[in-house]
Amino acid sequence: MALNGERLVTIAVGALAATILCILYSPVVIGALFSVIEVTRSGIDWSSFSLEWYAKLWQNQSILDAVRSTLIVSICSVAIAVVLSIVLALYVEWEGAIGRRLIELVVYLPFLLPPIVTGLSLLIFFSNLGINRGIATVAIGHTVFVLAVLYRLVLTRLQSLPPTLVEASADLGATRWQTLRYVLWPQLRSAVATGAILAFTLSFDETLISVFLAGDTTTLPLRLWAMMRVGFTPEINALVTLVLLFSIVLAVIVSTRMKPTGEVEDE
């Protein structure tokens, strides 16, 4: 009886989880379906399968410009965040580090705050400095936003390494730069790569911070938002489908690269 009860509970939980997933992902499936199937007043025309709207996307120069701006912002913000995360993690783990808690507060706060608060704060900051809004301010805003993700992964990986690695390197006469390059970096690069992919995904989809800092620059989420304001069309469905597929691919890559904390790579 106990086994039957446990089996019923397992089936019920599985059915509930499947129902929730269907509810959450049904809009995505419907949007992707309507990007290739024509919908008329009389209903869905299942014989009208076509990739016409995907072809029109690649002919839309404004969308291509938005994609280019988004890629530039995401790549620049991730590159800057990678360097800052490594430097800050190494400093925080240094025995003589001062202000560890303050540094972590500064790093985590923009990520924990609502994006609208972070975006408005950065807008006021740049306005007081007299800096015009554009692709550079968006990149800085995204860097501030994604830095926490990279810093946490790099710091966790660094803390999982045995201290004897650095001590042995120093005993063998290696400089700090040589220790970083030949001892620490091989162990950190998997965490850096995973964090960079995850940060790129967050930056690529970020909208609210971009709204405050973009100025005349148009990123892909902002372009999508502008298209939605005039009504839903198959072109919007096609664009949303491509963005979601791209985000899903990056998320899958991140999940496959994740390793248990404390595992040291073999070289």
Secondary structure, DSSP 8 states (H G I E B T S, - for coil): -HHHHHHHHHHHHHHHHHHHHHHHHHHHHHHHHHTTSEEETTEEETT----HHHHHHHT-HHHHHHHHHHHHHHHHHHHHHHHHHHHHHHHHHSTT---HHHHHHHHHHHHHS-HHHHHHHHHHHHHHHT---SHHHHHHHHHHHHHHHHHHHHHHHHHHS-THHHHHHHHTT--HHHHIIIIIHHHHHHHHHHHHHHHHHHHHH--HHHHHH-TT---HHHHHHHHHHT---HHHHHHHHHHHHHHHHHHHHHHHH---TT-----
